[in-house]
Amino acid sequence: MKAVRFSSFGHPLKVAEVVEEPDAALESGQARLEVLASPINPSDLLTLSGQYGSLPKLPAVPGNEGVGRVVEVKDTTAARVGDIVFLPLGTGTWRSHLVVPAEGLVPVPPGTDLKQAAMMFINPPTADIMLREFVTLQPGDWVLQNAANSGVGRYLISLAKLAGYKTLNVVRREELAAELTALGADVVLTDTDDLKERVRAATGGAKVRLAIDAVGGDSTRRLGDALATGGTVVNYGVMSGKGPKLSAEASIFKDITLRGFWLVLWMKRTPREKQAETFGRLAKLVAQGTLRTAVEGTFSLDEAREALARAMEGGRSGKVLFTPNGPV
Ligand SMILES: NC(=O)c1ccc[n+]([C@@H]2O[C@H](COP(=O)([O-])OP(=O)(O)OC[C@H]3O[C@@H](n4cnc5c(N)ncnc54)[C@H](OP(=O)(O)O)[C@@H]3O)[C@@H](O)[C@H]2O)c1
């Protein structure tokens, strides 16, 4: 079994190494999965560098989601050899094989693009929950977001479209406008200090009550300034490396609220039935191709350094994934 492993926190390129480990013998009720695809998410990079909200005991294998094929089972009928399943969340997925309980494995709907399925469990629910649980929106309402070309941003554009909401999408690179418009974005804007005026012009002065922020720092401030009185900014990432902030004008004179969202906390406090409904509904949309995100490239585990370097670069065309057992 091959895996990416880290034994100390630090720069991902310095602490991640590729190791060979002996295959563990299966215990009763367990399944061995061959990992087919697993993405590198920003949270994985933050975990490697010791900056994430929860950190593993070291040494550890990074990676939180993906898809795999059952290649062996012991004393169980809960999974069958050949089944394609979602990897259980948070199991250290950047490896060639993974041993997990067979009970509770969730099959990938037949016909789903496996790279898209591998990215199903973190970013799509993040976009979906932020659209549903902070501000009650009606069809025709506007939603403002930055990092709109990110994985989460692209899912949010598609989910908003399905719900009949209109999206104002802030990006760092003007050339993304055509691509995001083709995905369903209503308006694409670059992240500059006149954002408030350009939002007003694009919406004809409509009240924008929800902004979704993956960047932090001044970018959060610009979103807050562009909202209508009483609006809410939901901060869920800090791609700029800076904490979110509001202007005094927004917080005092316009009563703008800054909230945070972390999927880990949502999963801790949300009943299992509601989680299953959310993941099931999103898995169907991914299987249909209604929800999808762009892929920059796929890498073997032996190419871990190149994959990590690419995932840390700005200006990517999409997500970076490991495909540890060959192309999918
Ligand atoms: N809170 C939660 O539960 C939760 C769950 C999922 C994801 N997240 C967070 O959501 C964010 C997006 O994740 P993802 O997987 O969708 O990302 P992704 O697909 O890897 O895309 C990264 C995005 O960040 C932008 N970016 C990179 N560096 C930046 C900088 N210095 N300033 C401004 N923008 C920058 C990129 O813009 P360019 O293309 O122009 O480089 C791109 O839009 C991350 O912060 C992640 O940690 C949070």
The ligand as a Gaussian input file, in Angstrom:
#p B3LYP/6-31G(d) Opt

LIG

0 1
 N      -15.920000      26.206000       5.889000
 C      -16.131000      25.052000       5.285000
 O      -16.792000      24.136000       5.793000
 C      -15.520000      24.848000       3.931000
 C      -15.865000      23.727000       3.152000
 C      -15.314000      23.627000       1.874000
 C      -14.413000      24.579000       1.419000
 N      -14.078000      25.600000       2.250000
 C      -13.173000      26.674000       1.821000
 O      -13.671000      27.172000       0.625000
 C      -12.626000      27.818000      -0.072000
 C      -12.686000      27.360000      -1.510000
 O      -12.411000      25.974000      -1.551000
 P      -12.411000      25.228000      -2.959000
 O      -12.046000      23.813000      -2.767000
 O      -13.685000      25.566000      -3.624000
 O      -11.212000      26.042000      -3.655000
 P      -10.493000      25.853000      -5.045000
 O      -11.405000      25.228000      -6.027000
 O       -9.187000      25.238000      -4.759000
 O      -10.288000      27.385000      -5.506000
 C       -9.527000      28.307000      -4.780000
 C      -10.087000      29.682000      -5.008000
 O       -9.416000      30.626000      -4.174000
 C       -8.968000      31.726000      -4.961000
 N       -7.759000      32.248000      -4.346000
 C       -6.590000      31.611000      -4.169000
 N       -5.716000      32.426000      -3.527000
 C       -6.364000      33.595000      -3.314000
 C       -5.986000      34.832000      -2.719000
 N       -4.770000      35.020000      -2.192000
 N       -6.897000      35.831000      -2.697000
 C       -8.123000      35.644000      -3.221000
 N       -8.545000      34.491000      -3.797000
 C       -7.663000      33.489000      -3.842000
 C       -8.731000      31.147000      -6.328000
 O       -8.731000      32.178000      -7.277000
 P       -7.770000      32.081000      -8.601000
 O       -8.362000      30.988000      -9.442000
 O       -7.852000      33.417000      -9.216000
 O       -6.402000      31.720000      -8.104000
 C       -9.931000      30.215000      -6.431000
 O      -11.085000      30.950000      -6.749000
 C      -11.342000      27.444000       0.657000
 O      -10.978000      28.526000       1.497000
 C      -11.763000      26.265000       1.498000
 O      -10.969000      26.092000       2.648000
 C      -14.617000      25.756000       3.479000

